[in-house]
Amino acid sequence: MFRSPVIQFYKNFILTTNVITLSGLALCFQAQSLSYSFVFTFVKVFTNLLVGLMFLTFRKNELIYYNNLGLPASSLYLKVFVVDMAIWLI
């Protein structure tokens, strides 16, 4: 079965980022205000960068696998960030 390397890489982040997304949605729903969604978008961007930095710091050896596939770390982080923000905005 073929798996995209980006999806494999995103599996490392999916639990953490989805918990952050769901908690943000719950806060926006509880407050019944869209103004929180604007603020929480910046919180989500910051936490995504923090999760990426933590992955880079503690799992740097796993990036060698993706680098051997021809995918640089910056490309992977950018694609995961775009997918995660798209999920948040939907």
N, C-alpha and C positions, 0 to 999 in steps of 0.2 A: 504494500500500500504506500502510495506516494504522499509525503507530507512536506509542506512548504517549510523551509528553514525559518522563515519569519514567524510562522505559527508555532513552531517548536520553541523558538526563543520567547514568544509571548506567553507561553505556558508558565514560564518562571515568574511572570508578573501578574497573571490574571486574577489570582485570589486576592492579592493585596489591593490592586487597583479597583476591582469590582466591589470590595468592601468599602473603599473610600467613595466610590460612585453611589452605592446604595445608601450609605449614611448621609451623603449630601442630598440625595433625592428625598430621603426621609425628613431631613431638616427643612428643606424647601416646602415639602408638603405640609408639615406640621405648622410652619409659620404662615402658610397660605400667602406667600409673597414671592414674586419673581426677583425682587431685589437681592435676595439671598443667593439666587443662582448666579448672579454676576460676581458676587464676592467669592462664592464657592468655586467658580471657574478658576480664579487665581490660586486658590488653595489647592485645587486639583493639579494645576500646572506645576506648582511648587513641589507637591508630593510625588508627582511623576518624575520630576528631575531628581528628587531625593532617592526614590526607589532605584532609578537608573544608576545613580552614583554608588549606592550600596551594592548593587549587582557588580558594577565595575570594580569595586574595591575587594569584595569578598569572593567573587567567582570569576576572576580574570582568566583563569585557565580554561574555562568553558568557551571563552571567546576565540580561542585558537581553532576550535572545530569550525566555527562559522567563518573565520578568516580563511581557513583552508578551502572552504566552499566558494570563496571569492566575495564574501559579504563582509565589508568592514564594519566595525562596531558602531561607528557613527550612523551608517545607513540603517542598521538594525534598530538602534535607539529611536531614530527619526520615524521609521515605519511603525514601531510599537506605539510611540507617542501619538501619531496621527490616528491610528486605529482606536486607541483608548479615548482620545478627545472626541472622536466621531461617535463613539458609544455614549459618551456623556452628553453630547449635544442632541442626540436623538431622543 
